[in-house]
Amino acid sequence: MKKIIILLAGLGWLSGSLAAQTGEDDVPYSVNEGTMIGLGRYNLASSYVSPPGEGNVSYTGIGLRTLNERMKLLSPHLSLQQILHVDLSMTQNSGATISALSGIIDYTYGYHYRFSPVENLKLLAGPSLRGMFGFIYNTQSANNSTAINVDIDLNLSVAALYTFYLRNYPLTLRYQADLASAGVLFAPDYGQSYYEIFGLGNMGGVVRFSSFHNKLAMRNYLTVDIPLWKFTIRTGYMNNLYSTDISGVKTHHFSHSFVIGLVKEFVSFKGKDLRKRRRYKSAYY
């Protein structure tokens, strides 16, 4: 994990150096910020909170999410993206006899190398670091009632941004996929209580290495930006896939959501610089 942090810090230093070398036209880089809310269908399970003898019971229902993302150019070929995501759901088992609540909060910080093979198309690829805290609470479990998920991952991220015109009306289509490649997570054994771990201090073996052999964590975005009057609306589809099979505990958290929100593009200047500079370079458009 220390190597991952050093890698991202090195990319940040490199981006600052490149940005300092590319100020020939003195055009500033703007920040593209979008805030969206979403509503969708959820399917989740954790054998840690499933009643004894019933296997890994799945719960389905409705969930809400909110997402704030920022993207900024650091140089002509490097951009920074930050994403803060909060997710809440209320679900039931197939017989509607047991309910489960879940929540996730995660933050992603990453860099994309970018190039434009054709006009109006931007292709992006790079690493990101993601931290996540989540829980599943079974309202009627006689075993462990709450399963906690804490993850830190190195992600591989790819995206495509394409601006096209519909009767001279500009629309920007984005597809992005983030896939966890390696990391560490909190993974107690089945039946190992949190009192045993935190109260008695039996914490040996609860932090495990994760990769493709025991974990799938992927998020897909498909959105379109639509300028309307003085606003820009971002709307589309978001898919979240998360599953683990570690220490005898199987967990999954799948969701499909419709998302919609507002986008703003802004540049931060001081005093007289703001009056001098009217143009900007966008990481998104």
C-alpha positions in Angstrom: 0.0 0.0 0.0 2.9 2.3 0.7 4.1 1.8 -2.9 0.6 2.8 -4.2 0.7 6.0 -2.2 4.2 6.8 -3.5 3.0 6.2 -7.1 0.1 8.6 -6.8 2.2 11.2 -5.1 4.7 10.9 -8.0 2.0 11.4 -10.5 0.9 14.5 -8.6 4.4 15.9 -8.7 4.8 15.1 -12.4 1.5 16.8 -13.2 2.6 20.0 -11.4 5.9 20.0 -13.3 4.0 19.5 -16.6 1.5 22.2 -15.8 4.3 24.7 -15.1 5.8 24.0 -18.5 2.6 24.4 -20.5 1.5 28.0 -19.8 2.4 29.4 -23.2 -1.1 30.8 -23.9 -1.8 31.6 -20.3 -5.3 30.0 -20.5 -6.4 28.6 -17.1 -7.7 25.2 -16.4 -11.2 25.0 -15.0 -12.8 22.6 -12.6 -15.8 20.5 -13.8 -18.0 19.6 -10.8 -21.1 17.4 -11.0 -23.5 16.6 -8.2 -26.0 13.8 -8.8 -28.7 11.9 -6.9 -29.8 8.5 -7.9 -32.7 6.0 -7.3 -32.4 2.3 -8.2 -32.8 -1.4 -7.5 -30.5 -3.1 -5.1 -29.5 -6.7 -4.4 -27.3 -7.5 -1.4 -26.2 -10.3 0.9 -23.7 -11.2 3.5 -23.4 -14.7 5.0 -21.9 -13.0 8.1 -25.4 -11.7 9.1 -27.5 -14.6 7.5 -29.4 -16.7 10.1 -27.6 -19.9 10.9 -28.4 -22.8 8.5 -30.0 -20.5 5.9 -26.9 -19.9 3.7 -26.3 -16.6 2.1 -29.7 -14.9 2.0 -30.2 -12.2 -0.6 -32.2 -9.0 0.1 -33.7 -6.8 -2.6 -35.2 -3.4 -2.6 -34.8 0.3 -3.3 -31.8 2.5 -2.7 -30.8 6.1 -2.9 -27.3 7.5 -3.7 -25.6 10.8 -4.1 -22.4 11.4 -6.0 -20.1 14.4 -6.2 -17.3 14.3 -8.8 -14.6 16.8 -9.8 -12.3 16.7 -12.8 -9.5 19.1 -13.6 -6.8 19.3 -16.1 -3.3 19.4 -14.7 -1.5 19.5 -18.0 -2.7 18.9 -21.6 -2.4 15.1 -21.1 -3.1 14.6 -17.4 -6.2 15.2 -15.3 -7.2 14.7 -11.7 -10.5 13.2 -10.7 -12.1 13.1 -7.2 -15.4 11.3 -6.4 -17.3 11.2 -3.2 -20.2 8.7 -3.1 -22.8 7.9 -0.5 -25.3 5.0 -0.9 -28.2 4.0 1.3 -30.7 1.2 0.8 -33.6 -0.6 2.5 -34.2 -4.2 1.3 -36.1 -7.4 2.2 -35.7 -11.1 1.8 -37.8 -13.0 -0.8 -40.6 -13.7 1.7 -40.7 -10.1 3.0 -40.2 -11.4 6.5 -36.7 -10.0 7.2 -35.4 -6.5 6.4 -31.8 -5.3 5.9 -30.4 -1.8 5.8 -27.2 -1.0 4.1 -24.9 2.0 3.6 -21.7 2.9 1.8 -19.5 5.9 1.8 -16.4 6.0 -0.4 -13.9 8.4 -1.8 -11.8 8.1 -4.9 -8.7 10.1 -5.8 -7.0 9.4 -9.2 -5.2 10.5 -12.3 -6.0 9.9 -15.9 -3.6 10.1 -18.9 -5.6 11.5 -21.8 -5.4 11.7 -25.5 -7.8 12.6 -28.4 -7.5 10.3 -31.4 -10.3 12.2 -33.3 -12.0 15.6 -32.8 -14.4 15.8 -29.9 -13.4 12.4 -28.5 -11.3 12.2 -25.3 -9.9 8.8 -24.1 -8.7 8.6 -20.5 -6.9 5.8 -18.5 -5.0 5.7 -15.2 -4.8 4.7 -11.6 -6.9 5.8 -8.6 -6.9 5.1 -4.9 -10.3 4.3 -3.3 -11.3 4.1 0.4 -14.7 2.6 1.4 -16.7 2.1 4.5 -19.9 0.2 4.4 -22.3 -1.9 6.5 -25.2 -4.3 6.2 -27.6 -4.5 9.1 -30.0 -7.4 9.5 -32.9 -6.3 11.6 -33.8 -9.8 12.8 -30.6 -11.8 12.9 -30.1 -13.9 15.9 -26.4 -14.4 14.9 -24.3 -11.3 14.1 -26.6 -8.5 13.2 -24.2 -6.2 11.4 -21.5 -6.8 8.8 -18.9 -4.1 8.3 -16.9 -3.6 5.2 -13.7 -1.5 5.1 -11.6 -1.5 2.0 -8.7 0.4 0.4 -8.1 -0.4 -3.2 -5.9 0.5 -6.1 -8.3 1.0 -9.1 -7.8 0.9 -12.8 -9.9 3.5 -14.4 -10.8 4.1 -18.1 -13.2 6.7 -19.6 -14.4 8.1 -22.9 -15.8 11.6 -23.4 -17.5 12.4 -26.7 -19.2 15.7 -27.6 -21.6 15.7 -30.5 -24.2 18.0 -31.9 -27.9 17.4 -32.3 -29.2 20.2 -34.6 -26.4 22.4 -33.4 -27.2 21.5 -29.8 -24.0 20.3 -27.9 -24.3 17.1 -25.9 -21.4 15.3 -24.1 -21.6 11.6 -23.6 -19.4 9.9 -21.0 -18.7 6.2 -20.2 -16.4 5.4 -17.3 -15.4 2.1 -15.6 -13.4 1.8 -12.4 -12.2 -1.7 -11.4 -10.4 -2.6 -8.2 -7.2 -4.5 -8.9 -5.5 -4.9 -5.5 -6.0 -3.8 -2.0 -6.6 -4.7 1.6 -9.9 -5.1 3.5 -11.4 -5.9 6.9 -12.5 -9.6 6.8 -13.4 -11.4 10.0 -14.2 -15.1 10.0 -17.8 -16.3 10.0 -19.0 -16.4 13.6 -16.2 -14.2 14.8 -17.9 -11.4 16.7 -16.8 -7.8 16.8 -16.7 -8.0 20.6 -14.0 -10.7 20.2 -12.1 -8.5 17.7 -12.3 -5.1 19.3 -13.3 -5.8 22.9 -10.9 -8.7 23.5 -8.3 -7.6 21.0 -8.2 -10.8 18.9 -7.5 -8.9 15.7 -5.0 -11.4 14.1 -5.9 -12.2 10.5 -8.9 -9.8 10.1 -7.0 -7.6 7.6 -6.6 -9.5 4.3 -5.1 -8.9 0.9 -7.7 -8.6 -1.9 -7.5 -9.0 -5.7 -9.3 -10.6 -8.5 -9.1 -14.1 -6.9 -11.4 -13.1 -4.0 -13.0 -9.9 -4.9 -14.9 -8.1 -7.7 -15.4 -4.3 -7.2 -16.4 -2.4 -10.3 -18.4 0.7 -11.0 -19.8 1.8 -14.4 -21.1 5.2 -15.4 -23.0 6.1 -18.6 -24.0 9.8 -18.5 -24.9 12.6 -20.9 -24.5 16.3 -20.2 -27.4 18.5 -21.5 -27.1 22.3 -21.4 -30.4 24.0 -20.7 -30.7 27.7 -20.4 -28.2 28.7 -17.8 -27.8 25.2 -16.4 -26.1 21.9 -17.4 -27.9 18.7 -16.5 -26.0 15.5 -16.1 -28.2 12.3 -16.3 -27.7 8.7 -17.0 -27.1 5.2 -15.5 -24.8 4.0 -12.8 -24.1 0.3 -12.0 -22.2 -0.9 -8.9 -20.8 -4.4 -8.6 -19.2 -5.5 -5.3 -18.6 -9.1 -4.2 -16.1 -10.9 -1.9 -15.4 -14.5 -0.8 -12.9 -14.3 2.1 -12.5 -16.1 5.4 -15.6 -18.2 4.9 -17.8 -15.1 4.4 -19.5 -14.3 1.1 -20.8 -10.8 0.4 -22.3 -9.1 -2.5 -23.8 -5.6 -3.1 -25.2 -5.0 -6.6 -27.2 -2.0 -7.7 -28.6 -0.3 -10.9 -29.5 3.3 -10.6 -30.9 6.2 -12.7 -29.0 9.4 -11.8 -29.6 13.0 -12.4 -28.0 16.3 -11.3 -26.4 19.6 -12.1 -22.9 20.4 -13.4 -20.9 23.6 -13.0 -17.6 24.7 -14.6 -15.6 27.2 -12.6 -12.2 28.8 -12.4 -10.7 30.2 -9.2 -8.7 33.4 -9.6 -7.4 36.3 -7.5 -8.4 39.9 -8.0 -7.2 41.4 -11.3 -6.4 38.0 -12.8 -10.1 37.3 -13.0 -10.7 40.5 -15.1 -7.9 39.6 -17.5 -8.8 36.0 -18.2 -12.1 35.1 -19.8 -11.3 31.7 -21.4 -10.5 28.4 -19.9 -9.6 24.8 -20.8 -12.0 22.1 -19.6 -11.1 18.6 -18.6 -14.6 17.4 -19.6 -15.8 19.3 -22.6 
